[in-house]
Amino acid sequence: MGKNYSTVTLPSSSPTDNVGVASVVSTPASGTQFNMGTTTVTYVATDHSGNTANCTFNVTVSSE
């Protein structure tokens, strides 16, 4: 019987901002074990003024 998950390496992000980007956080993080099925990933970028922007996408793990 195969495993019911896969360790996923997410693409890096490179946001830009006129006051500079203070942090970028991915939830779940790259290197996390994703269960079979679809997992929603969200990147949140915060600039030095405290403003945030996000990007959300789905990752699907299948048994193929």
C-alpha positions, 0 to 999 in steps of 0.5 A: 500500500502506498503512502497517503501524502506527498512532501511538497516543495512550493515555488519561491515568491518575489513580491515587490513594494515601493517601501520594501517587503518585510516578510513573506509567509506561506501557509502551509510551509514548503516542505510540508506533507500534503495529504491526498486531495486538494490543499489550499496554499496562501502566501502573505506578503507584508511590507515595511508599513504593515500593509499585506497582500496575499496570493492563494492557489490549490495543490492537488496530490493524487495517487498517479 
